[in-house]
């Protein structure tokens, strides 16, 4: 492939991080009336009446779009791994970031499909069943945070120890990745609190954790694009080539 075309494709992939943050704000937060999420202390019937029936069409549309556009995160983290890989002697941090990002993509998309089902059957299915699926989806979305935390820590370590000039991103952006990654840890408490800062609809969940990580993704996306614009680096070797060079001193 022509190097110019390859670089343009990579820039589009890099911009998809910012696109994901913006679109997610619409499809996950605004459209399905998810700011804040429904009160976790609702009874099953209250959850159906006050949320799924009240905003039925908006929830279905927003979460369907979220399930579809969540793939932007996969595109973005794949491109980030390419740019990290170029800077590592052995691409372990790149692969950790990629694996964490791919699993995060699934977590972003799968619960949305479950919330679509809850809205679709509201008024016909047993409210207890809807409540069960509703909370399973939220727990999948929140409590599996460690895959995303590992992703953020990998980015931080790469930025912190990277000695190449120009740098992929400034050191403060690496620290932002670490802060965002660690901000998810209190989500472990989500099942234990129905009210307060650590509840599913609490301040930490929607403002600190998700807000910080959205900022990290957007900032990283911007610096990825700047990196692609200013440097021209040969194509990344495959895993086999990398291992071969390491073994034989190449």
Protein Blocks (a to p, Z undefined) as FASTA:
>chain_A
ZZklmmmmmmmmmmmmmmmmmmmmmmmmmmnopaccddfkbcfklmmmmmmmmmmmmmmm
mmmmmmmmmmmmmmmmmmmmmmmmmmpfblklmmmmmmmmmmmmmmmmmmmmmmmmmmmm
gojacfklmmmmmmmmmmmmmmmmmmmmmmmmmmmmmmmmpcbdcdfbdfklmmmmmmmm
mmmmmmmmmmmpcgdjklmklmklmmmmmmmmmmmmmmmmmmmmmmmmmpccdddddfkl
mmmmmmnoZZ
